[in-house]
Structure formats: C-alpha cells, structure tokens
C-alpha cells in the first residue's frame, strides 16, 4: 500500500501505475466535471473503485451526497480508508454490483499480483476478455430503485463492459430523475455503441470523448467517455 496527496486529500492505493492512470483521467482531464446549482448535489457513482472519483466530486462539491457502488472487496477496503482518512461525510458505500437483475453473480477480479482492480467486471477476463481474472460471488442489484423518487444531479457508470445492459434497465427513470450522466463505454460485440447513444440521446444532449478530447466522429472500437446533460434541465 502506498499513499500520496491528491489535491487537498490524502489517498492510499495498491498499484502505482493504476493510480497515476486514473489520476490523469479523472483529475488531470476533469473528465467528470459538471455544473449544478445545488449546494449539496446527489451523486451516484457506479464503479467507485478506491475512491479517486469520490475525492474528485468532493473537491468540486464538498457538501455533496454520494452513493458509491463497489463490489470488489479489496477495492472496498481502500475506498473506506480513503473516506475515513479524509474525514468525508455524506458518503454511503454500497458493496454491491449494479446489474440488470437482482441476483448473486460471479464477479471477475485481477488474479495477478499487480492488483489492477479498476478492470474488475461481471465479464470473465474483463471487458476485453484478455485479463487474467478469478471469480468471486457478489450481490447484484438493479439501479432503478436508487434513482426512483430522487433528483440525481450526477450519475457516473463505469462497469467495464456492462453499461448498455444497465442503461436499458433504467431507461424508464433516466429522463425524470437524472440531470448529468457519465458513461464509460467499453467496446464489445454485445455492448453496441450506437444503441447506447440512441438510448441516451432521447433525453440527453451528448458529448463523446476519447483520451480527454471531444470527438467529432465516432470511434466504435475505442474506450470512450459519454457525457450527457438532460435536455429538460438546460
């Protein structure tokens, strides 16, 4: 375990290369930046990993309320530590995976010594099928129950290849409950980019980014970040 400063926060992490990759994406590129008029916005972070995104959100909105979903036990231990050592409040850590159904499922984590756990997934071998992984059983829940009845200022989804399934499962509540959305897209045969964009584009004005740069044309075989602002809240 190593530790360093991240903005005004202290962060502990198990893998230096992974930490600096995520730091560059989330903090260096401001990939999850959004605007809100709320002093205490509600943020739902699906795939919270060790909390680098949570610390970023708290740097933007110190009074934000965050629901953080993370099923990997090793990630959860670092996530909890990063919340505790920084004295963060109004964060609820939910040790479950988000899926299209409520069930117990195999969840695949890094089986090497590198602890590159940001690739943990409900998909064997992670999104690209090339990682060395081992399965653990985790509890999965649907996301719509956490959206219903709430005004969610920001919904972030990073689930290593199952994002289309999740968006399909919550499409009935997206328009009325979510203002800003961030979806990490992972290119897979069963994770169709155009279908994902069509579903989101009904209710959100979208921008698409690759490695921090906004795209003017689609790159369907690349890791992408899809940003959306609800058309009814502009």
DRENPA-3360 file (N, C-alpha, C; in nm, 2 decimals, always signed):
BEGIN
1 = XXXXXXXX = +0.08/-0.12/+0.00/+0.00/+0.00/+0.00/+0.09/+0.12/+0.00 ~ +0.05/+0.22/-0.08/+0.12/+0.35/-0.09/+0.02/+0.46/-0.06 ~ +0.07/+0.58/-0.03/-0.01/+0.70/-0.02/+0.05/+0.82/-0.07 ~ -0.03/+0.92/-0.11/+0.02/+1.04/-0.16/-0.09/+1.15/-0.15 ~ -0.06/+1.27/-0.18/-0.16/+1.38/-0.18/-0.23/+1.39/-0.32 ~ -0.36/+1.41/-0.31/-0.44/+1.43/-0.43/-0.52/+1.56/-0.41 ~ -0.48/+1.67/-0.46/-0.54/+1.80/-0.42/-0.52/+1.82/-0.28 ~ -0.63/+1.84/-0.20/-0.62/+1.87/-0.06/-0.64/+1.73/+0.02;
9 = XXXXXXXX = -0.65/+1.63/-0.05/-0.68/+1.50/+0.01/-0.56/+1.41/+0.02 ~ -0.56/+1.31/+0.11/-0.47/+1.20/+0.11/-0.53/+1.08/+0.05 ~ -0.46/+1.01/-0.03/-0.52/+0.89/-0.09/-0.42/+0.77/-0.08 ~ -0.47/+0.66/-0.04/-0.40/+0.53/-0.04/-0.44/+0.44/-0.15 ~ -0.34/+0.36/-0.20/-0.37/+0.28/-0.32/-0.28/+0.17/-0.33 ~ -0.32/+0.06/-0.40/-0.23/-0.06/-0.40/-0.14/-0.07/-0.52 ~ -0.17/+0.01/-0.63/-0.10/+0.00/-0.76/-0.06/+0.13/-0.81 ~ +0.07/+0.17/-0.81/+0.11/+0.30/-0.85/+0.07/+0.33/-1.00;
17 = XXXXXXXX = +0.10/+0.24/-1.09/+0.07/+0.27/-1.23/-0.08/+0.29/-1.25 ~ -0.16/+0.21/-1.19/-0.31/+0.23/-1.20/-0.35/+0.36/-1.14 ~ -0.30/+0.39/-1.02/-0.34/+0.52/-0.96/-0.31/+0.64/-1.05 ~ -0.19/+0.64/-1.11/-0.15/+0.76/-1.19/-0.23/+0.76/-1.32 ~ -0.27/+0.65/-1.37/-0.36/+0.64/-1.49/-0.49/+0.71/-1.45 ~ -0.55/+0.66/-1.34/-0.68/+0.72/-1.30/-0.67/+0.86/-1.26 ~ -0.56/+0.90/-1.20/-0.54/+1.04/-1.16/-0.54/+1.13/-1.28 ~ -0.47/+1.08/-1.38/-0.46/+1.16/-1.51/-0.60/+1.18/-1.57;
25 = XXXXXXXX = -0.67/+1.07/-1.58/-0.80/+1.08/-1.64/-0.90/+1.16/-1.56 ~ -0.91/+1.13/-1.43/-1.02/+1.20/-1.35/-0.98/+1.34/-1.31 ~ -0.86/+1.35/-1.26/-0.82/+1.48/-1.21/-0.75/+1.57/-1.32 ~ -0.66/+1.51/-1.40/-0.59/+1.59/-1.50/-0.68/+1.63/-1.61 ~ -0.77/+1.54/-1.65/-0.86/+1.58/-1.77/-1.00/+1.63/-1.72 ~ -1.02/+1.63/-1.59/-1.15/+1.68/-1.54/-1.27/+1.61/-1.61 ~ -1.25/+1.47/-1.63/-1.35/+1.40/-1.71/-1.49/+1.40/-1.65 ~ -1.50/+1.41/-1.52/-1.63/+1.40/-1.46/-1.68/+1.54/-1.41;
33 = XXXXXXXX = -1.63/+1.64/-1.47/-1.68/+1.78/-1.42/-1.82/+1.80/-1.47 ~ -1.90/+1.86/-1.38/-2.03/+1.90/-1.42/-2.07/+2.02/-1.34 ~ -2.18/+2.09/-1.39/-2.23/+2.21/-1.32/-2.36/+2.18/-1.25 ~ -2.38/+2.25/-1.14/-2.51/+2.23/-1.07/-2.53/+2.36/-0.99 ~ -2.66/+2.39/-0.97/-2.70/+2.50/-0.88/-2.72/+2.45/-0.73 ~ -2.71/+2.32/-0.71/-2.73/+2.27/-0.58/-2.61/+2.28/-0.49 ~ -2.63/+2.32/-0.37/-2.52/+2.32/-0.27/-2.48/+2.18/-0.22 ~ -2.57/+2.09/-0.23/-2.54/+1.95/-0.19/-2.60/+1.86/-0.29;
41 = XXXXXXXX = -2.54/+1.85/-0.41/-2.59/+1.76/-0.51/-2.58/+1.61/-0.48 ~ -2.67/+1.54/-0.53/-2.67/+1.39/-0.51/-2.60/+1.33/-0.63 ~ -2.50/+1.25/-0.59/-2.41/+1.19/-0.70/-2.42/+1.04/-0.67 ~ -2.44/+0.96/-0.78/-2.44/+0.82/-0.77/-2.32/+0.77/-0.85 ~ -2.23/+0.70/-0.79/-2.10/+0.66/-0.85/-2.11/+0.51/-0.86 ~ -2.13/+0.45/-0.98/-2.13/+0.31/-1.01/-2.00/+0.26/-1.06 ~ -1.93/+0.19/-0.98/-1.79/+0.15/-1.01/-1.70/+0.25/-0.94 ~ -1.71/+0.26/-0.81/-1.63/+0.37/-0.74/-1.49/+0.33/-0.72;
49 = XXXXXXXX = -1.45/+0.21/-0.74/-1.31/+0.16/-0.72/-1.26/+0.20/-0.59 ~ -1.14/+0.27/-0.57/-1.08/+0.30/-0.44/-1.12/+0.44/-0.40 ~ -1.20/+0.51/-0.48/-1.25/+0.65/-0.44/-1.18/+0.77/-0.50 ~ -1.10/+0.75/-0.61/-1.04/+0.86/-0.67/-1.15/+0.95/-0.73 ~ -1.26/+0.90/-0.79/-1.37/+0.98/-0.84/-1.44/+1.04/-0.73 ~ -1.46/+0.97/-0.61/-1.53/+1.03/-0.50/-1.45/+1.16/-0.45 ~ -1.32/+1.15/-0.44/-1.24/+1.26/-0.39/-1.26/+1.38/-0.49 ~ -1.26/+1.34/-0.62/-1.28/+1.45/-0.72/-1.41/+1.52/-0.70;
57 = XXXXXXXX = -1.52/+1.44/-0.69/-1.65/+1.50/-0.67/-1.66/+1.59/-0.54 ~ -1.59/+1.54/-0.43/-1.59/+1.61/-0.31/-1.51/+1.74/-0.32 ~ -1.41/+1.74/-0.41/-1.33/+1.86/-0.44/-1.41/+1.97/-0.51 ~ -1.51/+1.92/-0.59/-1.60/+2.01/-0.66/-1.71/+2.06/-0.57 ~ -1.77/+1.97/-0.49/-1.89/+2.00/-0.41/-1.87/+1.93/-0.27 ~ -1.81/+2.00/-0.18/-1.78/+1.95/-0.05/-1.90/+1.90/+0.03 ~ -2.02/+1.95/+0.00/-2.14/+1.91/+0.07/-2.22/+1.81/-0.01 ~ -2.16/+1.75/-0.12/-2.24/+1.66/-0.20/-2.27/+1.53/-0.12;
65 = XXXXXXXX = -2.38/+1.47/-0.16/-2.42/+1.34/-0.10/-2.39/+1.23/-0.21 ~ -2.32/+1.13/-0.17/-2.27/+1.03/-0.27/-2.31/+0.89/-0.23 ~ -2.37/+0.82/-0.33/-2.39/+0.67/-0.31/-2.28/+0.61/-0.40 ~ -2.20/+0.53/-0.34/-2.08/+0.47/-0.41/-2.10/+0.32/-0.42 ~ -2.12/+0.26/-0.54/-2.13/+0.12/-0.56/-1.99/+0.06/-0.59 ~ -1.95/-0.04/-0.52/-1.82/-0.11/-0.55/-1.83/-0.25/-0.49 ~ -1.83/-0.35/-0.57/-1.84/-0.49/-0.52/-1.71/-0.56/-0.49 ~ -1.59/-0.51/-0.54/-1.47/-0.58/-0.52/-1.42/-0.55/-0.37;
73 = XXXXXXXX = -1.40/-0.66/-0.29/-1.37/-0.64/-0.15/-1.24/-0.57/-0.13 ~ -1.14/-0.59/-0.21/-1.01/-0.52/-0.20/-1.03/-0.37/-0.23 ~ -1.10/-0.34/-0.33/-1.13/-0.20/-0.36/-1.21/-0.13/-0.25 ~ -1.30/-0.21/-0.19/-1.38/-0.15/-0.08/-1.30/-0.11/+0.04 ~ -1.20/-0.20/+0.07/-1.11/-0.16/+0.18/-1.04/-0.03/+0.16 ~ -0.98/-0.01/+0.04/-0.91/+0.11/+0.01/-1.01/+0.23/+0.00 ~ -1.13/+0.20/-0.05/-1.23/+0.31/-0.06/-1.27/+0.36/+0.08 ~ -1.30/+0.26/+0.17/-1.34/+0.30/+0.30/-1.22/+0.38/+0.37;
81 = XXXXXXXX = -1.10/+0.33/+0.35/-0.99/+0.40/+0.41/-0.97/+0.55/+0.36 ~ -0.99/+0.56/+0.23/-0.98/+0.70/+0.17/-1.09/+0.79/+0.22 ~ -1.21/+0.74/+0.25/-1.31/+0.82/+0.30/-1.28/+0.86/+0.45 ~ -1.23/+0.76/+0.53/-1.21/+0.78/+0.67/-1.09/+0.88/+0.69 ~ -0.98/+0.86/+0.62/-0.86/+0.94/+0.65/-0.88/+1.09/+0.61 ~ -0.98/+1.11/+0.52/-1.01/+1.25/+0.48/-1.13/+1.31/+0.55 ~ -1.18/+1.23/+0.64/-1.30/+1.28/+0.72/-1.42/+1.32/+0.63 ~ -1.44/+1.24/+0.53/-1.55/+1.27/+0.44/-1.69/+1.23/+0.50;
89 = XXXXXXXX = -1.79/+1.31/+0.47/-1.92/+1.28/+0.52/-2.02/+1.27/+0.41 ~ -2.14/+1.22/+0.44/-2.24/+1.20/+0.34/-2.20/+1.11/+0.22 ~ -2.13/+1.01/+0.25/-2.09/+0.91/+0.15/-2.14/+0.77/+0.20 ~ -2.22/+0.71/+0.12/-2.27/+0.57/+0.16/-2.21/+0.47/+0.06 ~ -2.13/+0.38/+0.11/-2.06/+0.28/+0.03/-2.15/+0.16/+0.03 ~ -2.19/+0.12/-0.09/-2.28/+0.00/-0.11/-2.20/-0.11/-0.18 ~ -2.17/-0.22/-0.10/-2.08/-0.32/-0.15/-2.15/-0.42/-0.25 ~ -2.20/-0.37/-0.35/-2.28/-0.45/-0.45/-2.25/-0.40/-0.59;
97 = XXXXXXXX = -2.27/-0.49/-0.69/-2.26/-0.46/-0.83/-2.39/-0.42/-0.88 ~ -2.39/-0.33/-0.98/-2.51/-0.30/-1.05/-2.53/-0.39/-1.17 ~ -2.65/-0.44/-1.19/-2.68/-0.53/-1.30/-2.82/-0.51/-1.34 ~ -2.86/-0.58/-1.45/-3.00/-0.57/-1.50/-3.10/-0.64/-1.41 ~ -3.04/-0.72/-1.31/-3.13/-0.80/-1.23/-3.07/-0.81/-1.09 ~ -3.16/-0.84/-0.99/-3.12/-0.86/-0.85/-3.08/-1.01/-0.84 ~ -2.95/-1.04/-0.82/-2.91/-1.18/-0.81/-2.77/-1.18/-0.76 ~ -2.72/-1.30/-0.72/-2.58/-1.33/-0.69/-2.51/-1.38/-0.81;
105 = XXXXXXXX = -2.40/-1.31/-0.85/-2.34/-1.35/-0.97/-2.19/-1.36/-0.95 ~ -2.12/-1.43/-1.04/-1.97/-1.43/-1.04/-1.92/-1.29/-1.08 ~ -1.82/-1.24/-1.01/-1.76/-1.11/-1.04/-1.61/-1.14/-1.06 ~ -1.55/-1.09/-1.17/-1.41/-1.13/-1.20/-1.31/-1.02/-1.17 ~ -1.22/-1.06/-1.09/-1.12/-0.96/-1.04/-0.98/-1.01/-1.09 ~ -0.88/-0.92/-1.08/-0.75/-0.94/-1.13/-0.69/-1.05/-1.04 ~ -0.63/-1.16/-1.11/-0.57/-1.27/-1.04/-0.42/-1.26/-1.04 ~ -0.36/-1.15/-1.09/-0.22/-1.13/-1.09/-0.18/-1.06/-0.96;
113 = XXXXXXXX = -0.05/-1.03/-0.94/+0.00/-0.96/-0.83/-0.01/-0.81/-0.84 ~ -0.05/-0.76/-0.96/-0.05/-0.62/-0.99/-0.16/-0.54/-0.92 ~ -0.27/-0.61/-0.88/-0.38/-0.55/-0.82/-0.44/-0.44/-0.90 ~ -0.45/-0.46/-1.03/-0.51/-0.36/-1.13/-0.66/-0.39/-1.12 ~ -0.72/-0.34/-1.02/-0.86/-0.38/-0.99/-0.97/-0.28/-1.05 ~ -0.92/-0.18/-1.12/-1.02/-0.10/-1.19/-1.08/-0.17/-1.31 ~ -1.03/-0.28/-1.35/-1.08/-0.36/-1.46/-1.18/-0.47/-1.41 ~ -1.21/-0.48/-1.28/-1.30/-0.58/-1.22/-1.43/-0.57/-1.29;
121 = XXXXXXXX = -1.49/-0.68/-1.32/-1.61/-0.68/-1.41/-1.70/-0.80/-1.39 ~ -1.82/-0.80/-1.43/-1.91/-0.91/-1.43/-1.88/-1.00/-1.55 ~ -1.78/-0.96/-1.63/-1.74/-1.03/-1.75/-1.61/-1.10/-1.73 ~ -1.60/-1.23/-1.76/-1.48/-1.30/-1.74/-1.37/-1.25/-1.83 ~ -1.25/-1.22/-1.77/-1.14/-1.17/-1.85/-1.15/-1.02/-1.87 ~ -1.25/-0.96/-1.80/-1.28/-0.81/-1.81/-1.34/-0.78/-1.94 ~ -1.35/-0.65/-1.97/-1.43/-0.61/-2.09/-1.36/-0.66/-2.22 ~ -1.23/-0.67/-2.22/-1.16/-0.72/-2.35/-1.14/-0.87/-2.35;
129 = XXXXXXXX = -1.17/-0.94/-2.25/-1.16/-1.08/-2.25/-1.01/-1.13/-2.24 ~ -0.92/-1.04/-2.21/-0.78/-1.07/-2.22/-0.71/-1.06/-2.08 ~ -0.78/-1.02/-1.98/-0.72/-1.01/-1.84/-0.72/-1.15/-1.77 ~ -0.62/-1.16/-1.69/-0.62/-1.28/-1.60/-0.71/-1.26/-1.48 ~ -0.82/-1.33/-1.47/-0.91/-1.30/-1.36/-0.95/-1.42/-1.29 ~ -1.01/-1.40/-1.17/-1.07/-1.51/-1.09/-1.20/-1.46/-1.04 ~ -1.29/-1.56/-1.03/-1.43/-1.52/-0.99/-1.45/-1.53/-0.84 ~ -1.53/-1.43/-0.79/-1.58/-1.43/-0.66/-1.73/-1.41/-0.68;
137 = XXXXXXXX = -1.81/-1.44/-0.58/-1.95/-1.42/-0.59/-1.99/-1.29/-0.52 ~ -2.07/-1.21/-0.59/-2.11/-1.08/-0.53/-2.26/-1.06/-0.55 ~ -2.32/-0.98/-0.47/-2.46/-0.95/-0.48/-2.48/-0.84/-0.58 ~ -2.57/-0.86/-0.67/-2.60/-0.76/-0.77/-2.74/-0.70/-0.75 ~ -2.76/-0.57/-0.78/-2.89/-0.51/-0.76/-2.92/-0.42/-0.88 ~ -3.04/-0.39/-0.91/-3.08/-0.30/-1.01/-3.06/-0.16/-0.96 ~ -3.03/-0.07/-1.06/-3.00/+0.07/-1.02/-3.13/+0.15/-1.02 ~ -3.24/+0.11/-1.09/-3.36/+0.20/-1.09/-3.42/+0.22/-0.96;
145 = XXXXXXXX = -3.40/+0.13/-0.86/-3.46/+0.15/-0.73/-3.39/+0.27/-0.65 ~ -3.27/+0.29/-0.69/-3.19/+0.40/-0.63/-3.22/+0.54/-0.70 ~ -3.27/+0.53/-0.82/-3.30/+0.65/-0.89/-3.44/+0.70/-0.87 ~ -3.53/+0.61/-0.86/-3.67/+0.64/-0.84/-3.70/+0.73/-0.72 ~ -3.77/+0.84/-0.74/-3.80/+0.93/-0.63/-3.69/+1.02/-0.59 ~ -3.58/+1.02/-0.66/-3.47/+1.11/-0.63/-3.43/+1.20/-0.75 ~ -3.38/+1.32/-0.72/-3.32/+1.40/-0.83/-3.17/+1.38/-0.82 ~ -3.12/+1.31/-0.91/-2.98/+1.27/-0.92/-2.91/+1.37/-1.00;
153 = XXXXXXXX = -2.82/+1.45/-0.94/-2.75/+1.56/-1.01/-2.65/+1.50/-1.10 ~ -2.59/+1.39/-1.06/-2.48/+1.33/-1.14/-2.49/+1.18/-1.13 ~ -2.50/+1.10/-1.24/-2.49/+0.96/-1.24/-2.36/+0.92/-1.32 ~ -2.27/+0.85/-1.26/-2.15/+0.80/-1.32/-2.15/+0.65/-1.33 ~ -2.13/+0.59/-1.45/-2.13/+0.45/-1.47/-2.00/+0.41/-1.53 ~ -1.93/+0.32/-1.46/-1.81/+0.26/-1.52/-1.80/+0.12/-1.47 ~ -1.86/+0.03/-1.56/-1.87/-0.11/-1.52/-1.80/-0.21/-1.61 ~ -1.71/-0.16/-1.68/-1.62/-0.25/-1.76/-1.69/-0.34/-1.86;
161 = XXXXXXXX = -1.79/-0.28/-1.93/-1.85/-0.36/-2.04/-1.99/-0.39/-2.03 ~ -2.06/-0.36/-1.91/-2.20/-0.39/-1.90/-2.29/-0.27/-1.90 ~ -2.23/-0.15/-1.95/-2.30/-0.03/-1.94/-2.43/-0.03/-2.02 ~ -2.43/-0.09/-2.14/-2.56/-0.09/-2.22/-2.67/-0.16/-2.14 ~ -2.64/-0.28/-2.08/-2.74/-0.35/-2.00/-2.80/-0.26/-1.89 ~ -2.71/-0.19/-1.83/-2.75/-0.10/-1.72/-2.84/+0.01/-1.77 ~ -2.80/+0.07/-1.88/-2.88/+0.18/-1.93/-3.02/+0.13/-1.97 ~ -3.03/+0.01/-2.03/-3.15/-0.04/-2.07/-3.24/-0.07/-1.95;
169 = XXXXXXXX = -3.18/-0.11/-1.84/-3.26/-0.14/-1.72/-3.31/-0.02/-1.65 ~ -3.26/+0.10/-1.68/-3.30/+0.22/-1.61/-3.36/+0.33/-1.70 ~ -3.39/+0.29/-1.83/-3.43/+0.39/-1.92/-3.56/+0.45/-1.88 ~ -3.65/+0.38/-1.81/-3.78/+0.44/-1.77/-3.77/+0.55/-1.67 ~ -3.66/+0.56/-1.60/-3.64/+0.66/-1.49/-3.53/+0.76/-1.52 ~ -3.46/+0.74/-1.63/-3.35/+0.84/-1.66/-3.40/+0.98/-1.69 ~ -3.50/+0.99/-1.77/-3.54/+1.13/-1.81/-3.59/+1.21/-1.69 ~ -3.66/+1.15/-1.60/-3.72/+1.22/-1.49/-3.64/+1.24/-1.37;
177 = XXXXXXXX = -3.52/+1.16/-1.36/-3.45/+1.16/-1.24/-3.30/+1.19/-1.24 ~ -3.24/+1.19/-1.36/-3.10/+1.22/-1.38/-3.07/+1.34/-1.46 ~ -2.99/+1.43/-1.41/-2.96/+1.56/-1.48/-2.83/+1.54/-1.56 ~ -2.73/+1.50/-1.50/-2.60/+1.48/-1.57/-2.56/+1.33/-1.56 ~ -2.51/+1.28/-1.67/-2.47/+1.14/-1.68/-2.34/+1.13/-1.74 ~ -2.26/+1.04/-1.69/-2.13/+1.00/-1.75/-2.12/+0.85/-1.76 ~ -2.10/+0.80/-1.88/-2.09/+0.66/-1.91/-1.96/+0.62/-1.97 ~ -1.88/+0.54/-1.91/-1.76/+0.49/-1.97/-1.80/+0.37/-2.06;
185 = XXXXXXXX = -1.77/+0.39/-2.19/-1.80/+0.29/-2.29/-1.68/+0.20/-2.32 ~ -1.71/+0.07/-2.32/-1.61/-0.03/-2.34/-1.65/-0.11/-2.47 ~ -1.57/-0.11/-2.57/-1.61/-0.18/-2.70/-1.61/-0.33/-2.69 ~ -1.73/-0.38/-2.70/-1.76/-0.52/-2.70/-1.87/-0.55/-2.80 ~ -1.87/-0.68/-2.85/-1.97/-0.71/-2.95/-2.11/-0.70/-2.90 ~ -2.13/-0.73/-2.77/-2.26/-0.72/-2.71/-2.29/-0.59/-2.64 ~ -2.20/-0.49/-2.66/-2.21/-0.36/-2.59/-2.21/-0.26/-2.71 ~ -2.31/-0.25/-2.78/-2.32/-0.17/-2.90/-2.32/-0.02/-2.88;
193 = XXXXXXXX = -2.22/+0.05/-2.93/-2.21/+0.19/-2.91/-2.33/+0.27/-2.96 ~ -2.37/+0.24/-3.08/-2.48/+0.32/-3.14/-2.61/+0.30/-3.07 ~ -2.64/+0.18/-3.02/-2.76/+0.15/-2.94/-2.75/+0.23/-2.81 ~ -2.64/+0.23/-2.75/-2.62/+0.31/-2.63/-2.64/+0.46/-2.65 ~ -2.59/+0.51/-2.76/-2.61/+0.65/-2.79/-2.75/+0.68/-2.82 ~ -2.82/+0.59/-2.89/-2.96/+0.61/-2.93/-3.04/+0.62/-2.80 ~ -3.02/+0.53/-2.71/-3.09/+0.53/-2.58/-3.07/+0.65/-2.50 ~ -2.95/+0.69/-2.49/-2.92/+0.81/-2.41/-2.96/+0.94/-2.48;
201 = XXXXXXXX = -2.95/+0.94/-2.61/-2.98/+1.06/-2.69/-3.13/+1.11/-2.69 ~ -3.22/+1.02/-2.65/-3.36/+1.05/-2.64/-3.38/+1.16/-2.54 ~ -3.30/+1.16/-2.43/-3.33/+1.25/-2.32/-3.21/+1.34/-2.29 ~ -3.09/+1.31/-2.34/-2.97/+1.39/-2.31/-2.90/+1.44/-2.43 ~ -2.85/+1.56/-2.42/-2.76/+1.62/-2.51/-2.62/+1.56/-2.48 ~ -2.56/+1.50/-2.58/-2.44/+1.41/-2.56/-2.31/+1.47/-2.62 ~ -2.20/+1.45/-2.55/-2.07/+1.47/-2.60/-1.99/+1.34/-2.58 ~ -1.90/+1.31/-2.67/-1.82/+1.19/-2.66/-1.67/+1.22/-2.67;
209 = XXXXXXXX = -1.60/+1.16/-2.57/-1.46/+1.19/-2.56/-1.37/+1.06/-2.56 ~ -1.25/+1.08/-2.62/-1.15/+0.97/-2.62/-1.02/+1.03/-2.57 ~ -0.97/+0.98/-2.46/-0.85/+1.02/-2.40/-0.85/+1.18/-2.38 ~ -0.96/+1.22/-2.33/-0.97/+1.36/-2.29/-1.01/+1.46/-2.40 ~ -1.02/+1.41/-2.52/-1.05/+1.50/-2.63/-1.19/+1.47/-2.69 ~ -1.27/+1.58/-2.72/-1.40/+1.55/-2.77/-1.39/+1.51/-2.92 ~ -1.47/+1.41/-2.95/-1.47/+1.35/-3.08/-1.57/+1.42/-3.17 ~ -1.53/+1.44/-3.30/-1.63/+1.49/-3.40/-1.69/+1.38/-3.48;
217 = XXXXXXXX = -1.63/+1.26/-3.47/-1.68/+1.14/-3.54/-1.66/+1.02/-3.45 ~ -1.75/+0.92/-3.46/-1.74/+0.81/-3.37/-1.62/+0.72/-3.40 ~ -1.56/+0.67/-3.29/-1.46/+0.57/-3.30/-1.52/+0.45/-3.22 ~ -1.57/+0.35/-3.29/-1.65/+0.25/-3.22/-1.57/+0.14/-3.15 ~ -1.44/+0.14/-3.18/-1.35/+0.03/-3.12/-1.26/+0.09/-3.02 ~ -1.29/+0.20/-2.96/-1.21/+0.27/-2.86/-1.28/+0.28/-2.73 ~ -1.21/+0.29/-2.62/-1.26/+0.33/-2.49/-1.31/+0.47/-2.50 ~ -1.43/+0.50/-2.46/-1.49/+0.63/-2.48/-1.56/+0.67/-2.35;
225 = XXXXXXXX = -1.57/+0.81/-2.33/-1.65/+0.86/-2.22/-1.76/+0.94/-2.28 ~ -1.88/+0.90/-2.25/-2.01/+0.97/-2.30/-2.06/+1.06/-2.19 ~ -2.07/+1.19/-2.22/-2.12/+1.28/-2.12/-2.26/+1.33/-2.17 ~ -2.35/+1.34/-2.08/-2.49/+1.39/-2.12/-2.55/+1.48/-2.02 ~ -2.62/+1.58/-2.07/-2.70/+1.67/-1.99/-2.84/+1.66/-2.03 ~ -2.93/+1.64/-1.93/-3.07/+1.62/-1.95/-3.13/+1.74/-2.02 ~ -3.19/+1.72/-2.13/-3.25/+1.82/-2.22/-3.35/+1.91/-2.15 ~ -3.42/+1.85/-2.05/-3.52/+1.93/-1.97/-3.46/+2.01/-1.86;
233 = XX = -3.33/+2.01/-1.84/-3.27/+2.08/-1.73/-3.16/+2.18/-1.78 ~ -3.17/+2.21/-1.91/-3.07/+2.31/-1.96/-3.11/+2.45/-1.93;
% end
